[in-house]
Every structure is written in structure tokens, then in C-alpha cells.
Amino acid sequence: MRPLPFFRRRLLGVLALLTILLTGCVHSPTRPIRVLVWDERQPRQKEAYTNWLGNQIADHLRTRPGLSVRSAALDDPQQGLGSLDETDVLIWWGHVRQMEIEPAVAKDIVRRIQSGRLQLIALHSAHWSRPFVEAMNERARADALRGLSPAERAQAVWVERDLFPRPITAPKYTDPVSPSVKYQRTAGRPVEIQLTLPNCCFPAYRGDGKPSVVTVKLPGHPIARGLPRTFSIAHTEMYDEPFHVPPPDEVVLEEHWAAGEKFRSGSVWRLGAGRVFYFRPGHEQYPVFFDPNVLHVLDNAVHWLGTTN
């Protein structure tokens, strides 16, 4: 068989590369970003949201261009998660019913993130949702492997533990920060990775509805596009550092309270080919998700995550 002329080989190579790039994208530019707003629909939300917190977010996002938005609830068939194959960005609100999601469902969500088929936005108390916790566990494992050579990684033995015995428990200020990793090296044996998994919580919270001030730490980040450098949230719950999660790749937003507390309130982690964005402001008793700046963050985050991998 005669070899193809150089220019034809070059053209075919370019076409192949374009095919890979287009098929690997989270969504096709010919269709909207598919968003699923998932909400456990806790009854206390009715103090601030007559039609549920998740529906308020979904109703706002439906006004934005380039999005196809659905909302679902924990009590829906398949716990509202039967359409993940048709979802590009999953927004998650959970609080008092976190453990009703099966671990296998959370692992499936994380596999989808790792493959680039799904992006996750975890809101406020979803720091203890099973999908977010499993995503942070996987990121902690990936970070731990980076401390080894390729040869050591291939043979490594894992020993994992939680900071506290189950069920989940909030840490104290004096507790060691998780995740943490140690490497046990013994001659002639594989390296043992001793990993304390991320607790995914923090030592203090206060639900008195005092205002917070949000500072944009990365004004050039797509999530911060169009935001003022600082803005206030009139009524919200307070969380205080340290947040027991792997170091974020990007801390876009930081939140402060008059009493001195602060929190990394808009953080991004890469997980395989996908991303996780944690956005802290909230509490179901306060109308946080009517605030224009808060909604603008969600709008930016959905558009960025839905078009980036």
C-alpha cells in the first residue's frame, strides 16, 4: 500500500484530534448544558422557600441562556437520581438525610466525575453528603499517591482510617486536620500508605443568621466573573476553619464574620477529568438563594463546569 502524502496524513491527524476533543467535552456546543438540581427538601426550608430551596435555584437557572434545568428530590423515584446519564452538572443540597443515599450511588457519581461525564456543585451542608465525601476521599487518595514514585505506586498497600469512629462527628479545633498521610517503608516490602480520610467538616458553626462578607480571592476565575470584589450576605449560618478537606486547587471565595471566623467558601478540586465546586453560603432557614450575588456565583459555576474538563 502506498503511504499517504504528507499533507493528507497531517489533515487526518488534525481531524482525529478534533474528534477526540469534541467527544471528550462535558457537553456539545450544539446543545444546552444539562443541569440537575438535587434537593432533599427538608421541611424547615419552608421558612424561607415556599417552593423548596432546590426549586428556587432551578427556577433562577432556567432564566439563564444555554442551560436545560431539571429539579429532583430525595423522595422521587430512584431518589431523584435516575437521569444522571442526561446530566452534565449536578447541584446537591443535603442536610439531615445525608445517610439515606446509598454508598454505591455516591461511588457511581464520583466515577462519573472522574471520567469527565459529570461535574458536582455541593452547597452548604452538602459538605457531609455522600457524593462530596466520596469525592474528597478519592482526591485524598490521589494526593497520597503523588508522594510515591511510579514503581512504589504500583505495589503500594493502603491502610485507611477515619478521624473518628462512625457515625460522622464534627472535629474540635484541637484535633489533627484531615486528611493526612504517612508512608511506611520497610526493606523488601511494598510501601504502606497510612491515610486518614478527610472528615469533611469543621470545628464550629453558628446558626444565628448573622451577616457575612464574601471576598473574591481569584477575580480572574470564571466563577468570579462579574462579581464585586466583596459582597455581603445579610443572613447566613457561620462555619469556621479548619475545613477538613484536601487542599483545593483553587480557592475562589473566602467568607468572614464580624466575630473573627473565616471560611474557604468557594473552592474547586480537580478529580480525574472532572471537577467539584463547594459553595458554602446557605442554611435552609435563610433566603440566601434569593441573593443576586449568590445566584450569580451559581450561574457562573454551572456555565464554567459545564463547558470545561
Phi, psi and omega in degrees: 000132180288138178294148178291144174303154185305314186294328178288321176298318180297317179297316179296322177297318178297316180297321178295318179296317178298321178298317179297315182296316183291317181286340179273351182291155178296323178214157179277141179294350180274356179224161180292161170289127183268117186245133172243120176262111184256134188217130176288345177057061175290134184305332181294344175301334184296345176294334182233341187229103183294333180242037177072146182298313181298321179293326177298316177296314181298319180298321177295312184296333177294342178276354185264144182289152172080012183236144168242115194241132172235154173237150182212163184227160181302325183274002174288164174306141182057031180055028178077009188242024183278355184244029182295334177294340179252028183234132175261320182230125179252119175259129190237124171241117175221154179214280189268354183241031185302321189280000178281346175279128182292141177307324180296327178293316178298318179296322178296317178301316182293321176299321178295320177297312183300328181275354180085006180277346186211145173238147186242133168245115179258127186253129167049248185288359172289003172301336178252013174291150182298320178297318180292316180299315180294323176297318179291325175300314181294322178293321178298322178294317179297318178297320180296321180295331181294343178277003182242158172286161177305320180293321179293321180300321185296333185247000189298149177249132182263136168232110185246147175213160173267156179299323178229156173299150175291152005287176186301142184223137178287141179282165171261165177301330184274354181284150175298144182281134178249154003282161173215156184220143172230150180244123177259114181248121178235132184306131177082003182232156177297153175295135175261121177267114180259100188250122167270117186291155180294133178287334178063029175222197191204162190278347184210145172213156181213118186263035185272001176074019178292153182289157174234163174241126180258128178249132176280115181273333181234081185297339179273358182284144180303329179292335182266001185301127176082001179272149169292159181297329172222150172208156183255148171247121192295320182218121178203167174275149179262135165240148180234144177293160006277137174275121186276077179221161173300152178304126179294154172289327181215129170254103186276323186229142174232141185242142182229154175235157185298332181282355175111352180287155176212161183204143172284095195264356175215093188237146182237136172236136169275138180224100186063234179268002182241185182222155174237130175242123175256127181237113193282321189307144179156203184117131190293343180278350185242144185280050184299323186272021162256350183290128184301321181291321177297315178295326178295321176300314180295320177300311178300315184296316180297314181294320180292309182296324183286350180236010185230142169212000000 
